[in-house]
Amino acid sequence: MLEKGVRAIMKQLEVVLKNKTGLHARPASQFVQEASKYKSDIKLIREKNEYNAKSIVSILSMGAGKGIRFIIQAEGEDEAEAVEALKILVESGFGE
C-alpha cells in the first residue's frame, strides 16, 4: 500500500528521432531548454541506460542519431505536459 501523497504512476512515451542529425548540439540544447521548463523529474531511457533530460552533457552522451528509439519518462506534478511537449519537439524534427 502506498503512503498518502506517494504516486505509483509516471508518464512515459517512446519516440523515434526523425531529424537527420539526431540529438547533436543544437537539437540537444533545444530539448534541454524545453525539459527545463517543467518541475517534473525527466529522464530519457535508451537501451536500459538513463539520461537526465535537463543536462546537455547527459543528452549528448546518448549518442542518439536518426532512427534511434528512446523513452521520455517524467515524474512529477506536470509530467503529462512535459512528456507531450517533448514528444512534439522530437516529432517536429527540431526544425531541421
Jmol script that loads the backbone (N, CA, C; Angstrom):
load data "model"
ATOM      1  N   MET A   1       0.833  -1.181   0.000  1.00  0.00           N
ATOM      2  CA  MET A   1       0.000   0.000   0.000  1.00  0.00           C
ATOM      3  C   MET A   1       0.881   1.249   0.000  1.00  0.00           C
ATOM      4  N   LEU A   2       0.506   2.241  -0.775  1.00  0.00           N
ATOM      5  CA  LEU A   2       1.280   3.476  -0.875  1.00  0.00           C
ATOM      6  C   LEU A   2       0.905   4.438   0.233  1.00  0.00           C
ATOM      7  N   GLU A   3       1.902   5.187   0.674  1.00  0.00           N
ATOM      8  CA  GLU A   3       1.637   6.233   1.655  1.00  0.00           C
ATOM      9  C   GLU A   3       0.849   7.354   0.993  1.00  0.00           C
ATOM     10  N   LYS A   4       0.119   8.088   1.799  1.00  0.00           N
ATOM     11  CA  LYS A   4      -0.647   9.207   1.272  1.00  0.00           C
ATOM     12  C   LYS A   4       0.299  10.204   0.592  1.00  0.00           C
ATOM     13  N   GLY A   5      -0.068  10.604  -0.611  1.00  0.00           N
ATOM     14  CA  GLY A   5       0.748  11.574  -1.344  1.00  0.00           C
ATOM     15  C   GLY A   5       1.818  10.947  -2.216  1.00  0.00           C
ATOM     16  N   VAL A   6       2.008   9.619  -2.136  1.00  0.00           N
ATOM     17  CA  VAL A   6       3.008   8.944  -2.952  1.00  0.00           C
ATOM     18  C   VAL A   6       2.331   8.420  -4.208  1.00  0.00           C
ATOM     19  N   ARG A   7       2.964   8.666  -5.352  1.00  0.00           N
ATOM     20  CA  ARG A   7       2.389   8.249  -6.631  1.00  0.00           C
ATOM     21  C   ARG A   7       3.106   7.022  -7.158  1.00  0.00           C
ATOM     22  N   ALA A   8       2.372   6.114  -7.715  1.00  0.00           N
ATOM     23  CA  ALA A   8       2.959   4.902  -8.277  1.00  0.00           C
ATOM     24  C   ALA A   8       3.121   5.003  -9.791  1.00  0.00           C
ATOM     25  N   ILE A   9       2.495   5.984 -10.401  1.00  0.00           N
ATOM     26  CA  ILE A   9       2.479   6.081 -11.853  1.00  0.00           C
ATOM     27  C   ILE A   9       3.283   7.293 -12.313  1.00  0.00           C
ATOM     28  N   MET A  10       4.025   7.104 -13.371  1.00  0.00           N
ATOM     29  CA  MET A  10       4.724   8.209 -14.016  1.00  0.00           C
ATOM     30  C   MET A  10       4.352   8.160 -15.489  1.00  0.00           C
ATOM     31  N   LYS A  11       4.543   9.243 -16.157  1.00  0.00           N
ATOM     32  CA  LYS A  11       4.197   9.337 -17.579  1.00  0.00           C
ATOM     33  C   LYS A  11       5.429   8.989 -18.398  1.00  0.00           C
ATOM     34  N   GLN A  12       5.240   8.121 -19.394  1.00  0.00           N
ATOM     35  CA  GLN A  12       6.344   7.813 -20.298  1.00  0.00           C
ATOM     36  C   GLN A  12       5.808   7.494 -21.680  1.00  0.00           C
ATOM     37  N   LEU A  13       6.685   7.701 -22.664  1.00  0.00           N
ATOM     38  CA  LEU A  13       6.292   7.543 -24.056  1.00  0.00           C
ATOM     39  C   LEU A  13       7.531   7.264 -24.891  1.00  0.00           C
ATOM     40  N   GLU A  14       7.428   6.323 -25.819  1.00  0.00           N
ATOM     41  CA  GLU A  14       8.546   6.045 -26.713  1.00  0.00           C
ATOM     42  C   GLU A  14       8.459   6.934 -27.950  1.00  0.00           C
ATOM     43  N   VAL A  15       9.594   7.478 -28.358  1.00  0.00           N
ATOM     44  CA  VAL A  15       9.669   8.315 -29.553  1.00  0.00           C
ATOM     45  C   VAL A  15      10.821   7.836 -30.433  1.00  0.00           C
ATOM     46  N   VAL A  16      10.812   8.285 -31.683  1.00  0.00           N
ATOM     47  CA  VAL A  16      11.867   7.960 -32.637  1.00  0.00           C
ATOM     48  C   VAL A  16      12.413   9.265 -33.190  1.00  0.00           C
ATOM     49  N   LEU A  17      13.733   9.405 -33.196  1.00  0.00           N
ATOM     50  CA  LEU A  17      14.347  10.615 -33.755  1.00  0.00           C
ATOM     51  C   LEU A  17      14.177  10.613 -35.268  1.00  0.00           C
ATOM     52  N   LYS A  18      13.618  11.686 -35.793  1.00  0.00           N
ATOM     53  CA  LYS A  18      13.337  11.780 -37.226  1.00  0.00           C
ATOM     54  C   LYS A  18      14.295  12.720 -37.951  1.00  0.00           C
ATOM     55  N   ASN A  19      14.890  13.658 -37.204  1.00  0.00           N
ATOM     56  CA  ASN A  19      15.780  14.611 -37.878  1.00  0.00           C
ATOM     57  C   ASN A  19      17.070  13.911 -38.294  1.00  0.00           C
ATOM     58  N   LYS A  20      17.655  14.345 -39.410  1.00  0.00           N
ATOM     59  CA  LYS A  20      18.788  13.619 -39.988  1.00  0.00           C
ATOM     60  C   LYS A  20      20.052  13.647 -39.143  1.00  0.00           C
ATOM     61  N   THR A  21      20.188  14.616 -38.253  1.00  0.00           N
ATOM     62  CA  THR A  21      21.415  14.706 -37.457  1.00  0.00           C
ATOM     63  C   THR A  21      21.265  14.167 -36.034  1.00  0.00           C
ATOM     64  N   GLY A  22      20.073  13.722 -35.661  1.00  0.00           N
ATOM     65  CA  GLY A  22      19.875  13.178 -34.316  1.00  0.00           C
ATOM     66  C   GLY A  22      19.998  14.253 -33.247  1.00  0.00           C
ATOM     67  N   LEU A  23      20.369  13.824 -32.051  1.00  0.00           N
ATOM     68  CA  LEU A  23      20.485  14.778 -30.937  1.00  0.00           C
ATOM     69  C   LEU A  23      21.911  15.318 -30.836  1.00  0.00           C
ATOM     70  N   HIS A  24      22.336  16.071 -31.830  1.00  0.00           N
ATOM     71  CA  HIS A  24      23.627  16.756 -31.768  1.00  0.00           C
ATOM     72  C   HIS A  24      23.437  18.045 -30.972  1.00  0.00           C
ATOM     73  N   ALA A  25      24.389  18.925 -30.958  1.00  0.00           N
ATOM     74  CA  ALA A  25      24.397  20.089 -30.056  1.00  0.00           C
ATOM     75  C   ALA A  25      23.139  20.964 -30.116  1.00  0.00           C
ATOM     76  N   ARG A  26      22.704  21.381 -31.291  1.00  0.00           N
ATOM     77  CA  ARG A  26      21.556  22.293 -31.358  1.00  0.00           C
ATOM     78  C   ARG A  26      20.251  21.628 -30.918  1.00  0.00           C
ATOM     79  N   PRO A  27      19.886  20.467 -31.468  1.00  0.00           N
ATOM     80  CA  PRO A  27      18.655  19.832 -31.003  1.00  0.00           C
ATOM     81  C   PRO A  27      18.725  19.411 -29.535  1.00  0.00           C
ATOM     82  N   ALA A  28      19.892  18.977 -29.089  1.00  0.00           N
ATOM     83  CA  ALA A  28      20.036  18.601 -27.675  1.00  0.00           C
ATOM     84  C   ALA A  28      19.803  19.822 -26.787  1.00  0.00           C
ATOM     85  N   SER A  29      20.315  20.964 -27.209  1.00  0.00           N
ATOM     86  CA  SER A  29      20.108  22.203 -26.466  1.00  0.00           C
ATOM     87  C   SER A  29      18.624  22.567 -26.424  1.00  0.00           C
ATOM     88  N   GLN A  30      17.944  22.439 -27.556  1.00  0.00           N
ATOM     89  CA  GLN A  30      16.505  22.710 -27.609  1.00  0.00           C
ATOM     90  C   GLN A  30      15.752  21.773 -26.667  1.00  0.00           C
ATOM     91  N   PHE A  31      16.154  20.514 -26.671  1.00  0.00           N
ATOM     92  CA  PHE A  31      15.491  19.519 -25.830  1.00  0.00           C
ATOM     93  C   PHE A  31      15.659  19.864 -24.353  1.00  0.00           C
ATOM     94  N   VAL A  32      16.884  20.195 -23.958  1.00  0.00           N
ATOM     95  CA  VAL A  32      17.168  20.550 -22.566  1.00  0.00           C
ATOM     96  C   VAL A  32      16.409  21.816 -22.162  1.00  0.00           C
ATOM     97  N   GLN A  33      16.367  22.804 -23.049  1.00  0.00           N
ATOM     98  CA  GLN A  33      15.630  24.037 -22.749  1.00  0.00           C
ATOM     99  C   GLN A  33      14.155  23.745 -22.512  1.00  0.00           C
ATOM    100  N   GLU A  34      13.574  22.899 -23.334  1.00  0.00           N
ATOM    101  CA  GLU A  34      12.156  22.553 -23.176  1.00  0.00           C
ATOM    102  C   GLU A  34      11.942  21.757 -21.890  1.00  0.00           C
ATOM    103  N   ALA A  35      12.777  20.767 -21.643  1.00  0.00           N
ATOM    104  CA  ALA A  35      12.641  19.939 -20.441  1.00  0.00           C
ATOM    105  C   ALA A  35      12.782  20.775 -19.174  1.00  0.00           C
ATOM    106  N   SER A  36      13.643  21.767 -19.219  1.00  0.00           N
ATOM    107  CA  SER A  36      13.902  22.609 -18.046  1.00  0.00           C
ATOM    108  C   SER A  36      12.733  23.514 -17.679  1.00  0.00           C
ATOM    109  N   LYS A  37      11.740  23.621 -18.540  1.00  0.00           N
ATOM    110  CA  LYS A  37      10.556  24.434 -18.249  1.00  0.00           C
ATOM    111  C   LYS A  37       9.633  23.752 -17.240  1.00  0.00           C
ATOM    112  N   TYR A  38       9.860  22.467 -16.994  1.00  0.00           N
ATOM    113  CA  TYR A  38       8.952  21.681 -16.174  1.00  0.00           C
ATOM    114  C   TYR A  38       9.584  21.316 -14.828  1.00  0.00           C
ATOM    115  N   LYS A  39       8.736  21.201 -13.821  1.00  0.00           N
ATOM    116  CA  LYS A  39       9.193  20.857 -12.478  1.00  0.00           C
ATOM    117  C   LYS A  39       9.463  19.363 -12.326  1.00  0.00           C
ATOM    118  N   SER A  40       8.837  18.554 -13.148  1.00  0.00           N
ATOM    119  CA  SER A  40       8.974  17.101 -13.060  1.00  0.00           C
ATOM    120  C   SER A  40      10.414  16.646 -13.292  1.00  0.00           C
ATOM    121  N   ASP A  41      10.727  15.485 -12.724  1.00  0.00           N
ATOM    122  CA  ASP A  41      11.996  14.810 -12.983  1.00  0.00           C
ATOM    123  C   ASP A  41      11.826  14.135 -14.341  1.00  0.00           C
ATOM    124  N   ILE A  42      12.681  14.466 -15.308  1.00  0.00           N
ATOM    125  CA  ILE A  42      12.534  13.942 -16.667  1.00  0.00           C
ATOM    126  C   ILE A  42      13.801  13.200 -17.064  1.00  0.00           C
ATOM    127  N   LYS A  43      13.598  11.981 -17.552  1.00  0.00           N
ATOM    128  CA  LYS A  43      14.713  11.145 -17.986  1.00  0.00           C
ATOM    129  C   LYS A  43      14.442  10.640 -19.389  1.00  0.00           C
ATOM    130  N   LEU A  44      15.515  10.331 -20.090  1.00  0.00           N
ATOM    131  CA  LEU A  44      15.429   9.620 -21.353  1.00  0.00           C
ATOM    132  C   LEU A  44      16.017   8.247 -21.094  1.00  0.00           C
ATOM    133  N   ILE A  45      15.367   7.233 -21.620  1.00  0.00           N
ATOM    134  CA  ILE A  45      15.844   5.867 -21.417  1.00  0.00           C
ATOM    135  C   ILE A  45      16.095   5.248 -22.782  1.00  0.00           C
ATOM    136  N   ARG A  46      17.326   4.788 -22.954  1.00  0.00           N
ATOM    137  CA  ARG A  46      17.727   4.147 -24.217  1.00  0.00           C
ATOM    138  C   ARG A  46      18.581   2.940 -23.880  1.00  0.00           C
ATOM    139  N   GLU A  47      18.149   1.783 -24.330  1.00  0.00           N
ATOM    140  CA  GLU A  47      18.900   0.543 -24.099  1.00  0.00           C
ATOM    141  C   GLU A  47      19.253   0.367 -22.620  1.00  0.00           C
ATOM    142  N   LYS A  48      18.282   0.543 -21.774  1.00  0.00           N
ATOM    143  CA  LYS A  48      18.398   0.367 -20.314  1.00  0.00           C
ATOM    144  C   LYS A  48      19.291   1.405 -19.632  1.00  0.00           C
ATOM    145  N   ASN A  49      19.755   2.403 -20.368  1.00  0.00           N
ATOM    146  CA  ASN A  49      20.532   3.494 -19.782  1.00  0.00           C
ATOM    147  C   ASN A  49      19.627   4.699 -19.593  1.00  0.00           C
ATOM    148  N   GLU A  50      19.813   5.419 -18.494  1.00  0.00           N
ATOM    149  CA  GLU A  50      19.015   6.607 -18.210  1.00  0.00           C
ATOM    150  C   GLU A  50      19.862   7.863 -18.370  1.00  0.00           C
ATOM    151  N   TYR A  51      19.245   8.895 -18.942  1.00  0.00           N
ATOM    152  CA  TYR A  51      19.910  10.166 -19.179  1.00  0.00           C
ATOM    153  C   TYR A  51      19.043  11.286 -18.636  1.00  0.00           C
ATOM    154  N   ASN A  52      19.662  12.255 -17.981  1.00  0.00           N
ATOM    155  CA  ASN A  52      18.953  13.398 -17.419  1.00  0.00           C
ATOM    156  C   ASN A  52      18.562  14.340 -18.557  1.00  0.00           C
ATOM    157  N   ALA A  53      17.252  14.521 -18.756  1.00  0.00           N
ATOM    158  CA  ALA A  53      16.762  15.342 -19.865  1.00  0.00           C
ATOM    159  C   ALA A  53      17.028  16.831 -19.676  1.00  0.00           C
ATOM    160  N   LYS A  54      17.469  17.224 -18.486  1.00  0.00           N
ATOM    161  CA  LYS A  54      17.745  18.638 -18.214  1.00  0.00           C
ATOM    162  C   LYS A  54      19.247  18.938 -18.231  1.00  0.00           C
ATOM    163  N   SER A  55      20.044  17.974 -18.706  1.00  0.00           N
ATOM    164  CA  SER A  55      21.501  18.128 -18.756  1.00  0.00           C
ATOM    165  C   SER A  55      21.998  17.942 -20.186  1.00  0.00           C
ATOM    166  N   ILE A  56      22.588  18.978 -20.757  1.00  0.00           N
ATOM    167  CA  ILE A  56      23.104  18.903 -22.124  1.00  0.00           C
ATOM    168  C   ILE A  56      24.194  17.839 -22.237  1.00  0.00           C
ATOM    169  N   VAL A  57      25.035  17.725 -21.239  1.00  0.00           N
ATOM    170  CA  VAL A  57      26.109  16.722 -21.261  1.00  0.00           C
ATOM    171  C   VAL A  57      25.515  15.314 -21.276  1.00  0.00           C
ATOM    172  N   SER A  58      24.507  15.100 -20.459  1.00  0.00           N
ATOM    173  CA  SER A  58      23.853  13.798 -20.397  1.00  0.00           C
ATOM    174  C   SER A  58      23.190  13.456 -21.731  1.00  0.00           C
ATOM    175  N   ILE A  59      22.484  14.404 -22.310  1.00  0.00           N
ATOM    176  CA  ILE A  59      21.792  14.170 -23.585  1.00  0.00           C
ATOM    177  C   ILE A  59      22.796  13.874 -24.694  1.00  0.00           C
ATOM    178  N   LEU A  60      23.864  14.645 -24.765  1.00  0.00           N
ATOM    179  CA  LEU A  60      24.873  14.420 -25.802  1.00  0.00           C
ATOM    180  C   LEU A  60      25.559  13.065 -25.631  1.00  0.00           C
ATOM    181  N   SER A  61      25.680  12.598 -24.399  1.00  0.00           N
ATOM    182  CA  SER A  61      26.341  11.312 -24.147  1.00  0.00           C
ATOM    183  C   SER A  61      25.516  10.124 -24.648  1.00  0.00           C
ATOM    184  N   MET A  62      24.242  10.355 -24.982  1.00  0.00           N
ATOM    185  CA  MET A  62      23.411   9.286 -25.542  1.00  0.00           C
ATOM    186  C   MET A  62      23.922   8.828 -26.900  1.00  0.00           C
ATOM    187  N   GLY A  63      24.509   9.760 -27.647  1.00  0.00           N
ATOM    188  CA  GLY A  63      24.964   9.437 -28.990  1.00  0.00           C
ATOM    189  C   GLY A  63      23.809   9.021 -29.885  1.00  0.00           C
ATOM    190  N   ALA A  64      22.694   9.725 -29.782  1.00  0.00           N
ATOM    191  CA  ALA A  64      21.473   9.350 -30.484  1.00  0.00           C
ATOM    192  C   ALA A  64      21.403   9.954 -31.870  1.00  0.00           C
ATOM    193  N   GLY A  65      21.409   9.102 -32.886  1.00  0.00           N
ATOM    194  CA  GLY A  65      21.295   9.540 -34.265  1.00  0.00           C
ATOM    195  C   GLY A  65      19.908   9.272 -34.823  1.00  0.00           C
ATOM    196  N   LYS A  66      19.721   9.618 -36.068  1.00  0.00           N
ATOM    197  CA  LYS A  66      18.429   9.435 -36.740  1.00  0.00           C
ATOM    198  C   LYS A  66      17.972   7.985 -36.616  1.00  0.00           C
ATOM    199  N   GLY A  67      16.676   7.819 -36.325  1.00  0.00           N
ATOM    200  CA  GLY A  67      16.080   6.497 -36.226  1.00  0.00           C
ATOM    201  C   GLY A  67      16.180   5.840 -34.866  1.00  0.00           C
ATOM    202  N   ILE A  68      16.920   6.457 -33.960  1.00  0.00           N
ATOM    203  CA  ILE A  68      17.071   5.902 -32.611  1.00  0.00           C
ATOM    204  C   ILE A  68      15.757   6.040 -31.854  1.00  0.00           C
ATOM    205  N   ARG A  69      15.379   4.986 -31.151  1.00  0.00           N
ATOM    206  CA  ARG A  69      14.190   4.992 -30.293  1.00  0.00           C
ATOM    207  C   ARG A  69      14.623   5.183 -28.849  1.00  0.00           C
ATOM    208  N   PHE A  70      13.872   6.005 -28.132  1.00  0.00           N
ATOM    209  CA  PHE A  70      14.112   6.134 -26.699  1.00  0.00           C
ATOM    210  C   PHE A  70      12.814   6.501 -26.011  1.00  0.00           C
ATOM    211  N   ILE A  71      12.810   6.352 -24.712  1.00  0.00           N
ATOM    212  CA  ILE A  71      11.622   6.639 -23.920  1.00  0.00           C
ATOM    213  C   ILE A  71      11.826   7.950 -23.183  1.00  0.00           C
ATOM    214  N   ILE A  72      10.831   8.807 -23.257  1.00  0.00           N
ATOM    215  CA  ILE A  72      10.793  10.022 -22.440  1.00  0.00           C
ATOM    216  C   ILE A  72       9.966   9.662 -21.210  1.00  0.00           C
ATOM    217  N   GLN A  73      10.547   9.821 -20.047  1.00  0.00           N
ATOM    218  CA  GLN A  73       9.865   9.465 -18.804  1.00  0.00           C
ATOM    219  C   GLN A  73       9.875  10.662 -17.863  1.00  0.00           C
ATOM    220  N   ALA A  74       8.714  11.021 -17.357  1.00  0.00           N
ATOM    221  CA  ALA A  74       8.607  12.159 -16.443  1.00  0.00           C
ATOM    222  C   ALA A  74       7.813  11.748 -15.213  1.00  0.00           C
ATOM    223  N   GLU A  75       8.224  12.291 -14.087  1.00  0.00           N
ATOM    224  CA  GLU A  75       7.517  12.040 -12.841  1.00  0.00           C
ATOM    225  C   GLU A  75       7.444  13.337 -12.059  1.00  0.00           C
ATOM    226  N   GLY A  76       6.215  13.757 -11.760  1.00  0.00           N
ATOM    227  CA  GLY A  76       6.024  14.990 -11.013  1.00  0.00           C
ATOM    228  C   GLY A  76       4.709  15.644 -11.364  1.00  0.00           C
ATOM    229  N   GLU A  77       4.521  16.826 -10.837  1.00  0.00           N
ATOM    230  CA  GLU A  77       3.229  17.497 -10.956  1.00  0.00           C
ATOM    231  C   GLU A  77       2.829  17.869 -12.384  1.00  0.00           C
ATOM    232  N   ASP A  78       3.797  18.068 -13.263  1.00  0.00           N
ATOM    233  CA  ASP A  78       3.480  18.450 -14.644  1.00  0.00           C
ATOM    234  C   ASP A  78       4.009  17.420 -15.647  1.00  0.00           C
ATOM    235  N   GLU A  79       4.052  16.169 -15.225  1.00  0.00           N
ATOM    236  CA  GLU A  79       4.639  15.107 -16.045  1.00  0.00           C
ATOM    237  C   GLU A  79       3.953  14.923 -17.400  1.00  0.00           C
ATOM    238  N   ALA A  80       2.638  14.957 -17.430  1.00  0.00           N
ATOM    239  CA  ALA A  80       1.920  14.752 -18.695  1.00  0.00           C
ATOM    240  C   ALA A  80       2.238  15.860 -19.691  1.00  0.00           C
ATOM    241  N   GLU A  81       2.233  17.095 -19.217  1.00  0.00           N
ATOM    242  CA  GLU A  81       2.544  18.235 -20.085  1.00  0.00           C
ATOM    243  C   GLU A  81       3.981  18.158 -20.582  1.00  0.00           C
ATOM    244  N   ALA A  82       4.904  17.758 -19.713  1.00  0.00           N
ATOM    245  CA  ALA A  82       6.309  17.676 -20.092  1.00  0.00           C
ATOM    246  C   ALA A  82       6.523  16.633 -21.180  1.00  0.00           C
ATOM    247  N   VAL A  83       5.976  15.449 -20.989  1.00  0.00           N
ATOM    248  CA  VAL A  83       6.144  14.381 -21.975  1.00  0.00           C
ATOM    249  C   VAL A  83       5.526  14.783 -23.312  1.00  0.00           C
ATOM    250  N   GLU A  84       4.355  15.377 -23.279  1.00  0.00           N
ATOM    251  CA  GLU A  84       3.684  15.788 -24.510  1.00  0.00           C
ATOM    252  C   GLU A  84       4.505  16.845 -25.260  1.00  0.00           C
ATOM    253  N   ALA A  85       5.003  17.846 -24.549  1.00  0.00           N
ATOM    254  CA  ALA A  85       5.789  18.913 -25.189  1.00  0.00           C
ATOM    255  C   ALA A  85       7.079  18.363 -25.790  1.00  0.00           C
ATOM    256  N   LEU A  86       7.745  17.463 -25.087  1.00  0.00           N
ATOM    257  CA  LEU A  86       8.984  16.891 -25.594  1.00  0.00           C
ATOM    258  C   LEU A  86       8.724  15.964 -26.774  1.00  0.00           C
ATOM    259  N   LYS A  87       7.622  15.241 -26.737  1.00  0.00           N
ATOM    260  CA  LYS A  87       7.224  14.391 -27.868  1.00  0.00           C
ATOM    261  C   LYS A  87       7.008  15.246 -29.117  1.00  0.00           C
ATOM    262  N   ILE A  88       6.303  16.348 -28.955  1.00  0.00           N
ATOM    263  CA  ILE A  88       6.044  17.238 -30.093  1.00  0.00           C
ATOM    264  C   ILE A  88       7.347  17.787 -30.648  1.00  0.00           C
ATOM    265  N   LEU A  89       8.276  18.158 -29.773  1.00  0.00           N
ATOM    266  CA  LEU A  89       9.572  18.676 -30.214  1.00  0.00           C
ATOM    267  C   LEU A  89      10.320  17.628 -31.034  1.00  0.00           C
ATOM    268  N   VAL A  90      10.366  16.396 -30.538  1.00  0.00           N
ATOM    269  CA  VAL A  90      11.061  15.320 -31.258  1.00  0.00           C
ATOM    270  C   VAL A  90      10.378  15.056 -32.600  1.00  0.00           C
ATOM    271  N   GLU A  91       9.043  14.970 -32.576  1.00  0.00           N
ATOM    272  CA  GLU A  91       8.311  14.680 -33.813  1.00  0.00           C
ATOM    273  C   GLU A  91       8.415  15.796 -34.838  1.00  0.00           C
ATOM    274  N   SER A  92       8.694  17.002 -34.386  1.00  0.00           N
ATOM    275  CA  SER A  92       8.857  18.129 -35.318  1.00  0.00           C
ATOM    276  C   SER A  92      10.202  18.088 -36.037  1.00  0.00           C
ATOM    277  N   GLY A  93      11.086  17.221 -35.589  1.00  0.00           N
ATOM    278  CA  GLY A  93      12.418  17.142 -36.196  1.00  0.00           C
ATOM    279  C   GLY A  93      13.311  18.306 -35.788  1.00  0.00           C
ATOM    280  N   PHE A  94      12.949  19.000 -34.714  1.00  0.00           N
ATOM    281  CA  PHE A  94      13.722  20.129 -34.190  1.00  0.00           C
ATOM    282  C   PHE A  94      13.914  21.222 -35.225  1.00  0.00           C
ATOM    283  N   GLY A  95      12.974  21.311 -36.153  1.00  0.00           N
ATOM    284  CA  GLY A  95      13.018  22.372 -37.150  1.00  0.00           C
ATOM    285  C   GLY A  95      14.045  22.158 -38.252  1.00  0.00           C
ATOM    286  N   GLU A  96      14.586  20.965 -38.343  1.00  0.00           N
ATOM    287  CA  GLU A  96      15.595  20.682 -39.397  1.00  0.00           C
ATOM    288  C   GLU A  96      14.929  20.276 -40.675  1.00  0.00           C
TER     289      GLU A  96
END
end "model"
wireframe off; spacefill off
backbone 0.3
color backbone group
